[in-house]
Amino acid sequence: MDKLKMHSPNLTDENVAKIRDLFPGCVTEAADETGKLQLVVDFDQLRQELSDHIVEGPQERYRLDWPGKREALVAANMPIAKTLRPSRNESRDFDGTRNLFIEGDNLDALKILQESYLGTVKLIYIDPPYNTGNDFVYDDDFSVDAKSYLERSNQEDSNGNRLVANTSSNGRFHSDWMTMIYSRLKLARNLLKNDGAICISIDDGEVANLRKIADEIFGESNFMANIVWQKKYAVSNDDPGIADMHDHILVYRKTSDFSRNFLPRSDKQNERYSNPDNDVRGPWASDNYISNNSKADRPTLYYPIVHPKTGQEVWPGENAWRYSRDKHEKMAAEGRLYWGPNLSYERPRMKRYLSEVQDGIVPSTWWPFVDFGHNNEGSKEVNDLFGKKKVFTFPKPTRLLKEIIRIGSSNNDVVMDFFAGSGSTAHAVFKLCAETGENRQFILIQMPEEVEEESEAANSGLKSIAEIAKERIRLAGQKVLEGECHPGWNRDVGFRVLKVDTSNMKDVFYRPDVLGQKDLIDAVENTKADRIPEDLLFQVLLDWGVDLTLPIRREVVQGKTVFFLDGNALVACFDTGVTEELVKELAGHEPLRMVFRDNGFVSDAVKINVEQIFRQLSPNTDIKSI
């Protein structure tokens, strides 16, 4: 019976394996500091493989570089021995919801999710720290080498991590921010579906650096837009410089498979459509028939049109027509040209019918506050929910996020936000689903960063930003349910809370070299004493790459607690004293996956017989132990 590895995937090893498949001669064996052999890449040979001439040393080339970039790559690829522990009492509808709220450092969380959500997320929206010169805190420690990082990750909890305050006086001001965001975006890309996209809010301070980082990670050809959002509705007269009225939203797709949705048309936008000539095709609006191109630039679009009233030739002036001669003749034959009342116009305009634009409006790169909300609106939404002011500063308005989610995702898609803040993304998902009847899932990640002691949030009993977000999601879900809801929506306003924590396994599970003779008896039990069976269940789901939102059913079978996920997708029993009779009964359910505790069997004979029993009763079951 194979054992689960119980830690996040080692992306470095996987990348080396991919290179070995493509260029076997570029991967060799080398001894590490302890003398142990490991596979490493011969980068000089790899450079030569990728060049059609002799490569002699480093050469100048176009690239983005900064102090800490290599450390960011190490941090992104290095495995960690951490897990997600469920918290039922902080969740809403724990067993039935398809939404996740993960509390903990987002770098750890993104690593932990690499197998369960690889290539499954349709849309990622993040609003990372803007690096304005104030402190921003994250748990990365880039001052150690790879070996020390691995040992620390396997043995120390979050209290051992260094907290970095990135003030404007820091000599690595931009570098620290770039290192922080780079490693997270690299991991985030793995989670996106091939037809997925990521939207990143940022201000002018780091937009240039972020654009270059995202170009490198997602590919310059996958840049889709730099949306300019008008975040304020008025200029302050006491602004000492030029008033800052906007933020940026950078949009990148993962591959060319991505296609965006339309924005909805408002009643005001539909008012411009009418039917003054009783056209059988219904209401229409006229559009310009002359392009912005000059006749010199587009000579093939410069030709005469016969005026239907005067019979004279009409030319487009110094510019060209919008369409070729063939396309024009087809549109004229279809009666799509409008020459004004009583054919009074000198040049034609084109009819665009309302029936042809019912799908909606193509999104543009200019998002005014009138249509997409503003900062004060976002604050008011939070204040109204909590009945207090200044619980959270500068939350994004749900009108903005709702349209981002509408453009980038559809029914049954997964939406992720790993800088969740106050939980605006979850609120926007609820509101959009209630409006359209579509069912989206969200995954939110937020570090439990403490709020100021005398803040309104702290006085309300909310000690961290994660607590603010969880409470907002509860309140927002209830408020949305009280309003008008589309009958097709599943009304899932629940969320399953999972917390990043140290592994459920004792340190000797990962490092048997630290095991002494006196520890042998203790080592029989390889899980930590404070962990409950449900903790073990979620670590198994992560290790096996199973969806963390599958419905869970707990039953007592022959006196033992047994977990059934999504029927028989996975069955788990972590109790001790498992008998052959229990094994046979569980095999009778024919689960796709079955997991036991390694030392959970009543005897070695039963443990040995497990695979034989399943081979007879449920031959397609994958069996593992922890």
N, C-alpha and C positions, 0 to 999 in steps of 0.2 A: 504494500500500500504506500503510494508516494505521499510525501509531506508537502504542504504548502510552504512557500518561501517566506511569507508574512512580512514583506517590505516592498516599497515602491520599486518600479523597474529601474534597472541601471541603464540609462539611455546612452552612456558612453560605450558600454559593451555592445549594445545593439547597433550603434553607429559603426563601431569597428567591424562588426560582423557583416554589415552591409558593404563596407569598403572591401572587405576580404572577398565577398561574392563577386564584386566588379573587378577588383585588381588584386588577385591572390598574391602577387609578388610584392605588394606594398605593405603587407602585414607580416610581422615577424614576432619571435618570442624574445623577451628581455626580462631580466631579473629586477624585481622591485627592491626597496630598501631592506626587506627582510630576507632576500634571496629567493623568494617565490617567483616562479615563472608566470608571466602573463602575456597576452597578446597586445602588441602596440603597433602603431602605424609608423612606417618609415616615410616621413613627410617629404624628404628629398626625392625618394623614388616616386612618390605619388605626384609631386610637381612635374617630374620628368614624364610620367605617364600621360599627363594632361597637356603636354607641350609638344609642338612639332619641331622644336629646335633644342639645342643643348641648354640646360638651365644651370647657370653658375652663380649661385648665391641670390640674395634678395634683390628685387627690382622695384622701382617705383611703379605704383599702380593706383588707380582710383579706389579708395576704400574709406570707410568710416572707422575711426579708431579713437580711443580715449583711455586714460589710466583706469584699469579695473575691468576692461572688456573681457579679458581672458578669464578673470575670476568669475565673471557673470556666467560665462559658458560652463565653467566647472560647477557653479552653484546650480545651474539649470539641469545638468546631466547627472549629478551625483545622487544616488539613491538615499533614502532616509528610512529609518526604522520607526515610523510613526503610523498612527491609525486614526480612524474616526470613531468616536464613542457616541452612541445615541443618547439623547436626553428627552425622554418621554414627557416629563412634566413641563418642559418649556415648549413643546411642540403643540400643534393643533391638528387633530385628526391624524395622529402618527401612523396608524395602520393603513389608512385609506388614501392619503394624499400622494400626489406625484411630484410635489415641490420639495426642494431642499434648501435649508439654511445651514451653512457650514461656518462655525465660529472658530477662528484661528488665523494664523499667518497665511496669506494667500499663496505664497511660494510653496509652502508645505502642502497646502490643500490641492494646488494644481498638480503637484507631483503625485499625490495620493490618488487623484482621479484619472491618471493617465491610462489605466487599463479599463476601468469601468465605463469611461465616457470617451474613449478614443474615437474620433471621427463621428460623433453623434450630435454635437451642438450646432444649431443652425445660425444663431446670432449671438455674438458677444458684444455687450456694451459696457464700457468702463469709464469712470470719471476719476482718474488717479490724482494724487497730490499735484498741485500746479507748480511746486518749487518756487514759491514767491519770496523766499527769504525767511519765512517762519519755519519752525521745526516740523519735520515730518519723520515719523518713526517707523522703522521696519526691522525685522529680525535677522537680516542677512549678516553673516560675518565673513568678510573676504580677506581677513588677515591671516588665515591659516592655510596650509597646503591641503591637497586633496585627501591625503591619508588622515590627517588630523580632523578634517571636516567629516570624513566618514565615521571615524571613531566617536567623535562628539555626537553626530546624529544618531548613532546606534546606542549611546549610553547616557546621554544627558537629556534632561527635559528642557522645556522652553525657558525655564529660569536661568539656564546656563548661557543663553544667547545674548549677544551684545546689542544694545539698543543704540541706534545711530541717530543723532539729531543733526539735520542738514540745514544749518543756518547760512546766511549769505556771507558770513565771515569765514566759512569753511573753504580752504584752498581747493577742495575737490567738489565745489558746489554743483557744477553741472555734471561732473563725472559720477558722483554718487547717485544723482537722480537717474542718469542714463543707465548705470549699472543695475539699479533697482528695477527699472521698467523693462530692460532688455531681457533679463532672465525670465520674467513673467510672460512676456509676449511670445518668447520661443516655446514655452510650455503650452500657452493658450492656443497657438496655431495647431498643435497636435489634436486638440479636442474638437476643432471645427470640422464639420462635414465638408465634402468637396465642393458643395454648392453653398457653403456658408460664408459669412462675412463678419468683420469686427468693426465697431464704431467707437472712436476714442475721443472724449472731450478733452480739450486742452486750451490754454490761453496763449498769448503771443510769446511768453517767456521761454517756453520749450517747444513750440510748434515746429521750429526748424529742425531741432535735434530729433524730435519724435518722428518727423517725416522721414529722415534718413534711416533711423532705426527700423521703422516699419517697412521701408523700401527693401532693406537687407533681409528682413525676416520673411516677409510675405511676397517679395518680388516687386520691383518697380512697375512691372506691367499689370500688377493686380491692384494698383492704386485706382480708386474709383472717383473720389471726390474729397474736396476740402469744403465742407459746409460751413458757412458763416452764420452763426445764430445770434440774433440781436437780443442780448440778455437783459438789457435795461430799456425802459421806456422813456426816460428823461435824462437830460444832462444836468449834472450838479454845477451850479454857478461858482462854487468855491473850489472846483477842481483846478489845481495849480498848472496843469499841462493840457494835453489834448485828451479829452474824455474817452475812457475805455468803455465802449458800448457793446462789444461782441466777444464771443468765444468761438473756437474752431471745433468741428467734429470731423476727424479724419476717418474716411471709410475705405477699408481694404477688403477685397474678396480673397478667399483661399485659392480658388482656381477660376477659370473662365466659365465654369458651369453655373456660377451664381447669376440669378436674374432677380431684379428688384420688383416689388409690387408697386402699384399706383397709390397715390394719396387720394382721399375721398374729395369729391366735389361738394362745395357748399351751395346753399340756396342762392347766396349772393352771386356766386360765379355762374350759376345757371340762368340768372336773370338776363344776361346779355344775349341769350338765345331766343329768337322769336320767329314768326312765320308770316311776314307781311305780304308775300306773294302766294300764300296757300300752297306751298310746295308739298307734294304728296309724301315726301320723305320726312316731313315734320320740321320742328324748330331748327334754326340754323343761325350762325353768326358769321360775318364776313371777315376774311383775313387778307393780309397784304399779298399781292401777286408779284411784286417786284422784290428781288433779293437785295442783300447788302453788297453783293459782289459787283465790281465794275465790269463794263462790257469788254475791257481789255483783258481782265482776268478770266472771264468766262465767255469767250466769243461764241461758243456753240449755243449759249442761252440768249443770244442777242439776235432777234428776228422780228419781223413785223406780224401784227395781229390785225385782222380786219374788224373794224367797228361795225356791230350789227345794225346800227341806225344810219350812219353816214356812208358806210361802205368804204371808208378811207383806211389806209394802213396806220396802225398805231405802234409806236416804238416805246421801249421802257426808259427813255431818257439816257442819262449817262451810265445807268446801271443795267443789269441783265434781268431777264425774267427768272422766276424761281424754278421753273420746270423746263424740260426739254420740249422741242417742237412736237414730238410724238405724244408725250404726256399731256401737253396742252390740248392737242386735237381730241384726245380721249376725254378729257375733262369738259371740253366744250360740247362734245356730243352727248355727254351725260347731263348737261344743263347745270354744271357746277360753277359757271362764271356769273358774277353779278355785276351789272353795269349801272346800278343805281336806279332810283325811281324814274320811270319813263326813259330808261337808257341814257340818263343824263351825265354819267361819269365819262371822263376822257379815257381812263384806263380801267380794266376790269379788276374786281376783287374776287376771291375764291370763297365759296360756301363751305363751311365746316358744320356738319350736322351733329346735334346733341346726341343722337342715337349712336354715333361713332365714338363718342368720348365718355360713354357711361361708365367704363371701367375706372375712370378717375383721371388724375392729373399726374404727369411725369414729374417726379421730384426735381427740384433745382438746388443750386448751391447757396441760395439766399433764403434764410428762414427768419422772417420778421416776428417780433414778439406778438403781434396781433393774432397770428395764426398758430404760434408754437409756444406761447407763454414766455414769462420772464422770471428773473430771480425772486422778486418780491412775491410773485404768484406761488412759487415753490415753497417759500417760507410760510405763506398764509395757509397752504394746504396742511402743512405739519402742525401749525398752531391750532387750526380748527379741529384736527383729530385729537390732539392732546388737551385742548382747552387751556393751553398756556402759550406764552410767547418764548421764542428763542430756545426751544428745546434742542434744535439742531441748526447750525448756520449754513446758509447757502445750499439747500437741497435743490436739485433740479426739478422743474415743474413736470408733472405727469403728462401734460399736453405734449411737451417736447419728446419725452421718452416713448409715449404711446405711438407717435408717428414714426419714430425710429424703428420700433418693434413691428409696426404695421408694414413698413417698407421692406424690412429684412427677414421676416419670418411669416409662417402660415400656420394653418391648423395642425395640431399635434407636434409642433416643433419645440425644441428646447432652447430657452433663452438663458444666457449666463451673464452675471455681473460679479466680478471678483474684487471690486472696490465698492462694496454695496452701500456704504455710508448709512443713511437713515432708512434705506429700503425702498427708495423711489421706484426702482425698476419693478419690484414685485407689485407695488401699488398700480403701476401703469399696466402690467400684465392683467391684473384683475379687471381694471376698467375697460381695456380693449376687448377682452374675452366676453365680458358682460354685454358689450355693445354689438359685437359681431357674431357671437355664438360659437366662435372657434375655441379650441381647447389647447392652450399652450402650457408647458411646464417651465418653471424657473429654477435655476441654481444660483443662490447668492452666497458670497463669501465675504466675511468681515472680521477683521481682527478685533479682539475685545479691548481696544484702546480706551484707557480710563478718561472720563470727562473731568473737567475742573471741579474741585470740591464744592465751590459755592455756586455752581451753575444751576439753572432751572431744572436741567435733567437730573442732576444729583439730588436736588431737593425733592424731586418726584420719585426718588428711589431707583433711578436708572443710572447705574454706576459706570457703564461703558457704552461706546457707540454701538456695539453688537446688541446690547440690551435695548437701546433706543430703536434699532431696526426691527427687532423681534416684536416689540410692542406696537410699533407702527403697522407692521404687517397684520397683526391681530385686529387692530382698530380699523384699518383700511378694508380688510376683508369683510368685516361685519357691516361697514357702511355701504360697501358696494352691494352686498346682498339685500340691504334694506331698500335699495333703489330699483329702477327698472332693469330687468335682466333678460337677455335673449333666451328664448326657450331651448335653443340648441346647446347652450353652455352647460357644462357638467357641474358648475358652481363649486369648483374645487378652490377654496380659499384657505386650505390648510397648508402646513409646511412641517417637514420632518427635520428637527434640529440634530445636527451631528457636530461634535467638537473634536478638533485636532488635538491629539494627545500622544504621549509616548506609547510605544508598542504594548500590546497585551502580554507579550512574551518576555520572560526574564532575559537578562543580558546574556546568560550562558547559552541561550538558544541561538544567538548570533555569533558569540565568541567563545567557543568551548575551550580556547586556550587559557581562559581565566579561571577555569573550573579546577578547584583543588579537591583533594581526597575527602576533606571534611564536608564538601558541598555535594557529594554524590547523592546522599539521601534527599536533600532538598531539590536536587535537579530532576528527580523523578516527576515532580510537578513543574512543568515548564511555563505555566502562565502565572501572572502576578496575582497575589492574594486578593487584591481589591477589585478584580474584574469579574463581572457577572456574565452569564451565558450570552446575553444579547450583545455585549461588547465583543465577544469572540465571533458571534455571527457576522457582524459588520466587517470585521477584519477578514473573515473568510470571503465575503462578497467582494471586497476590494482585491484580494489576492487572486480570486477567480475571474475578476473582470465582469461581475454581474451588476445589473442595474440596481442602484441603491434605493430606488423608490418602489420596488416590487411589493405587492401586498403581502403582509406577514400574518400567518396563523399559528398560534401556539397551542399545542395539545399535550395531554399527559397520556403516554402510551406505555402500558405495563409498568406504571409507576415512575417513568422517566419523562422529563420535559423534552419535547421534540418540536422543532420549528419547521413549518412548511411554507416555502416561498412561492407565490403565484401558482398554487396547486402543488405540482410536483417538480417545478423547475429546479428546486434545490431543497433537500431535506437535511437537517442538522440535529445531532444529539451530542451535547457536551457533558452530559452526566457521566459519573463513574458507575461501575457495576453493570455494564451492558452485557446482556446474556445472548446466547445463540438464538433463543426464541424471539427476542426483540429484534435482532438483526434480520431474521426471516420475515417478521411482520413488516418491517420497514422496506425490505426488498420487495414485498408484495405490492407496494405503492408504485413500483417501477419509476423511481425518480430519475431525472436527467443527471443530477449530481447528488452525491451523498458524502457527508463529512462527519467524522467522529473525533473525539479526543484520543490522542495517541495512547495515553495510559488509562483510557476509560473502560476497558474491557475487564470482565470478571476474571479472565484467565488468559494466558498467552495462547492457549489452544483456540479460544474463541477468536482472538485477534488474527491468528493465522488462517482461520476458516472463513473470514469475512469475504474475501475476494471469491472463494469457491462458491459460497452461498449466493452471492449476487450473480455470478456467472451462470448459475442454474436458474434463478428466479427472475433476474433483471439484467440480462447480459449487456445492455446498452448503457448502464449506469457508470458514470465516472466517479470513482471512490478515492477520497483523500483523507488525511488526518492532520491534526495540528499538535 
